[in-house]
Amino acid sequence: MSALVLALIAGAVVGVALGALGGGGSVLAVPALIYLLGFTPAAATTASLIIVTATSLTALYAHARTGNVRWKAGALFAAAGLLPAAAAGSAASRLPQPVLTSAFAAVAALAAVTMLRSGRAAIRPAVGEARPAKAAGTGAGLGALTGLLGVGGGFLAVPALVTVLAFEMQAAVGTSLLVISANALASLATRGATTAGVDWAVIGPFTGAAILGAWDGKRLAAKVSGTLLQRAFAVALLAVAAFMLVDALT
């Protein structure tokens, strides 16, 4: 099967997951780029950031039109993550590939566990006003995660905005896209060398399929139970994480 066909299939799967679940789909992009399309871990995380940026900005525009983005609070949350995202993005290319793969596998497993837990119980907003220091710390941690591993972090950003800043769910999903886009752009700015080596003939179709797949994911979410989708995706993600960890350690 040609690289173009594989890129289109993988991009569509990532897009459907993002559209149906509102986050977590980008965690599939890195293993797809490594094991299906032959990217190195460092190149895969850079390519994933490009995909995450394009899909997040597209989705951000759609959410902004419906009034689901809290620009001021989201900008402050994102600002805390810009420097960590840039620093982590610069450091990622210097890490040994087994370390980068192991770290990604751990984050993928965390994403799966987070989805399984949120599928059993609704996320409850924090009581009272959000603490600025806690919000800044959460934003910085999310920025570092995005910069280092090339994941959007929607599976962490949405719960953080609900529990730390007491957002309602729709506003959390829309605002998380602003945070993710800002962090991804900051990380890409420090990855000049790896960005130059990206195979655009593969990343272009992958990104296009992901953007189109996100619309199909939204329609799927309207027909299938959100809890069922989350659990199925989480199980698949755990399997991917286990495979990547074994591969890194052998």
C-alpha positions in Angstrom: 0.0 0.0 0.0 1.4 3.4 -1.0 2.4 6.1 1.5 -0.3 8.4 0.1 -3.1 5.9 0.7 -1.8 5.1 4.2 -1.6 8.8 5.0 -5.2 9.4 3.9 -6.5 6.4 5.9 -4.5 7.4 9.1 -5.5 11.0 8.8 -9.2 10.1 8.4 -9.0 7.9 11.6 -7.3 10.7 13.5 -9.9 13.2 12.3 -12.9 11.0 13.2 -11.5 10.5 16.7 -11.0 14.2 17.2 -14.4 15.1 15.9 -16.2 12.4 17.8 -14.4 12.8 21.1 -13.2 16.4 21.2 -9.7 15.4 22.0 -7.3 12.4 22.0 -7.2 11.8 18.3 -3.9 13.5 17.8 -2.4 10.8 20.2 -2.9 8.4 17.3 -1.0 10.6 14.8 2.5 9.9 16.2 2.3 6.1 16.2 0.7 6.2 12.7 3.5 8.3 11.4 6.2 6.1 13.0 4.9 2.6 12.3 2.8 3.1 9.1 4.8 5.9 7.3 8.3 5.3 8.5 9.0 8.6 10.4 11.5 8.8 13.2 10.1 9.7 16.6 11.5 13.2 16.4 10.2 13.8 12.9 6.8 12.2 13.8 6.3 14.6 16.8 7.1 17.6 14.5 4.7 16.4 11.8 2.1 15.7 14.4 2.4 19.3 15.6 1.7 20.5 12.0 -1.4 18.2 11.9 -2.6 19.3 15.3 -2.1 23.0 14.5 -4.1 22.8 11.2 -7.0 20.7 12.7 -7.2 22.7 15.9 -7.3 26.1 14.0 -10.1 24.7 11.8 -12.1 23.5 14.7 -11.4 26.7 16.6 -13.0 28.7 13.9 -16.1 26.5 14.0 -16.4 26.8 17.8 -15.8 30.6 17.7 -18.7 31.0 15.3 -21.0 29.4 17.9 -19.6 31.4 20.8 -17.9 28.5 22.6 -14.5 30.2 23.0 -13.6 32.3 26.0 -10.9 34.3 24.4 -9.5 36.2 27.4 -9.3 33.3 29.8 -8.1 31.0 27.1 -5.3 33.4 26.1 -4.1 33.7 29.7 -4.2 29.9 30.1 -2.3 29.5 26.8 0.2 32.2 27.6 1.4 30.2 30.6 2.3 27.3 28.2 4.0 29.2 25.4 7.6 29.2 26.9 7.4 25.6 28.2 6.1 24.5 24.7 8.9 26.3 22.9 11.6 24.9 25.3 10.2 21.4 25.2 10.0 21.6 21.4 13.6 22.6 21.2 14.7 19.7 23.6 12.6 17.0 21.8 15.0 16.7 18.9 17.9 16.1 21.3 16.4 13.3 23.2 17.3 9.6 22.4 14.5 8.0 20.3 13.8 5.2 22.8 13.2 7.9 25.5 10.9 9.9 23.3 8.9 6.8 22.3 8.7 5.6 26.0 7.5 9.1 27.1 4.9 9.1 24.3 3.7 5.6 25.3 3.2 6.8 28.9 1.2 9.8 27.8 -0.9 7.6 25.5 -1.7 5.3 28.4 -2.6 8.3 30.6 -4.9 9.6 27.9 -6.6 6.2 27.7 -7.1 6.0 31.5 -8.4 9.6 31.6 -11.0 8.7 29.0 -12.0 5.5 30.8 -12.5 7.4 34.0 -14.4 10.3 32.5 -16.6 7.8 30.7 -17.8 6.4 34.1 -18.3 9.7 35.8 -18.9 13.2 34.6 -16.2 15.9 35.1 -17.3 18.2 37.9 -16.3 21.8 37.9 -14.3 23.2 40.8 -16.3 25.0 43.5 -15.5 28.7 43.9 -13.1 30.9 42.0 -10.1 29.4 40.1 -6.7 29.9 41.6 -4.4 31.8 39.2 -1.3 29.9 40.3 -3.0 26.6 39.7 -4.3 27.7 36.4 -0.8 28.9 35.3 0.8 25.7 36.5 -1.7 23.6 34.6 -1.2 25.7 31.4 2.6 25.4 31.7 2.4 21.7 32.0 0.1 21.3 29.1 2.4 23.5 27.0 5.4 21.4 27.8 3.5 18.2 26.9 2.5 19.6 23.6 6.0 20.8 22.7 7.8 17.6 23.7 5.5 15.0 22.3 3.6 16.7 19.5 0.2 15.9 21.0 -2.6 18.5 21.3 -3.4 17.5 24.8 -7.2 18.0 24.4 -7.7 14.9 26.7 -6.0 16.9 29.5 -6.9 20.5 28.5 -10.7 20.0 28.6 -10.8 18.5 32.1 -8.3 21.1 33.3 -10.5 24.0 32.0 -13.6 22.5 33.6 -12.0 21.7 37.0 -9.4 24.6 37.3 -11.3 27.4 35.6 -14.9 26.1 36.2 -15.9 26.3 32.5 -19.0 24.5 31.3 -18.1 21.7 29.0 -18.9 23.4 25.6 -16.8 26.4 26.5 -14.0 24.1 27.7 -13.9 22.2 24.4 -13.9 25.4 22.4 -11.4 27.2 24.5 -9.1 24.2 24.7 -8.6 24.5 20.9 -7.3 28.0 21.4 -4.8 26.7 24.0 -3.7 23.8 21.9 -3.2 25.9 18.7 -1.1 28.5 20.6 1.1 25.8 22.2 1.5 23.9 18.9 2.6 27.0 17.1 5.1 28.0 19.8 6.6 24.5 19.7 6.8 24.5 15.9 8.7 27.9 16.0 11.6 26.1 17.8 11.7 23.1 15.5 13.2 24.7 12.4 15.6 21.9 11.6 13.1 19.1 11.9 10.3 21.1 10.1 12.6 21.5 7.1 12.9 17.7 6.8 9.2 16.9 6.9 7.8 15.0 3.9 5.0 17.4 2.9 3.8 15.0 0.2 2.7 12.8 3.1 1.8 15.4 5.8 -0.4 17.4 3.4 -2.8 14.5 2.6 -2.7 13.3 6.2 -3.8 16.8 7.4 -6.5 17.2 4.8 -8.0 13.8 5.6 -7.9 14.6 9.3 -9.7 17.9 8.8 -12.4 16.2 6.7 -12.6 13.3 9.1 -13.3 15.6 12.0 -16.7 16.5 10.4 -17.6 12.9 10.0 -16.6 12.4 13.7 -19.0 15.0 14.8 -21.8 13.3 12.9 -20.8 9.9 14.4 -20.9 11.4 17.9 -24.5 12.4 17.3 -25.5 8.8 16.5 -23.4 6.7 18.9 -23.1 6.9 22.7 -20.2 9.1 23.7 -19.4 6.7 26.6 -19.2 3.8 24.1 -16.9 5.8 21.8 -14.6 6.8 24.6 -14.2 3.3 25.9 -13.6 1.8 22.5 -11.0 4.5 21.7 -9.4 4.1 25.2 -8.9 0.4 24.7 -7.3 0.9 21.3 -5.1 3.6 22.8 -3.9 1.3 25.6 -2.9 -1.3 23.0 -1.0 1.3 21.0 0.8 2.5 24.2 1.8 -1.1 25.2 3.1 -1.8 21.7 5.2 1.4 21.6 6.6 0.7 25.1 7.7 -2.8 24.1 9.2 -1.5 20.9 11.2 1.2 22.8 12.5 -1.3 25.4 13.5 -4.0 23.0 
